[in-house]
Amino acid sequence: MAKRTIHYRCEQCGKLHMAQVYEGVDVAKEPQFRSRVMDASIFDFACPDCGYVNGIIYPFVYHDPDRRFLIRLIDQTVTGDPFTSLFDTEEETDAAIKGVVEDMKQRYRFRAVRTPNDLMEKIAIFEAGYDDRVIELMKIFLLSSRNDSSILHLYFAPTDDGPVFLMEIEAGFTGSIPLEETLYDSIAAKTQEAMNPADTEIDSLWASKFFDRMN
Ligand SMILES: [Zn+2]
């Protein structure tokens, strides 16, 4: 795996440091990196001077070829979807290339996320065999039916008792809502037709725009 040098300033002592980071992982080749992504330790840097552990977000690619998904963690400076050019085949005159891109869209899920938490959630969703688009639509449905404005966000999480949505409020995480398969299936069935396989930044904003389009 290719490595890159990044610079960061320690949040505690203020000193500037350099670190080597991986540009991405292929978990079929190096499965040991999966847990380092899932506990976010791949984004932790202990300051050589004061020992403080800094959480540094840097651009990163997570590739799971067995489950056929590729997720790019992009930093806040990137505006827009990094896969757009990949799927922008409207002007494409070369039929052979267009065919490859169309084939890739069918076979692979390409996703862009902006935080390590969102990266972990996507991996958990895909590993559990769910469609992240249906999951995001479900969240909007659950939030609007609860009508509780103290809930800031719902996070998909697998548990021993089945998948749930963790509820995040101002003070942190509080309780969970079980994922109802019947609701999942009914949202999936109603929305499948209207899904655009070229959409790769799937989050709450995408989900609200999707509902607006449908209504
Ligand atoms: Zn330090």
Boltz pocket constraint, residues with backbone or C-beta under 6 A from the ligand:
constraints:
  - pocket:
      binder: B
      contacts: [[A, 10], [A, 11], [A, 12], [A, 13], [A, 14], [A, 15], [A, 47], [A, 48], [A, 49], [A, 50], [A, 51], [A, 52]]
      max_distance: 6.0
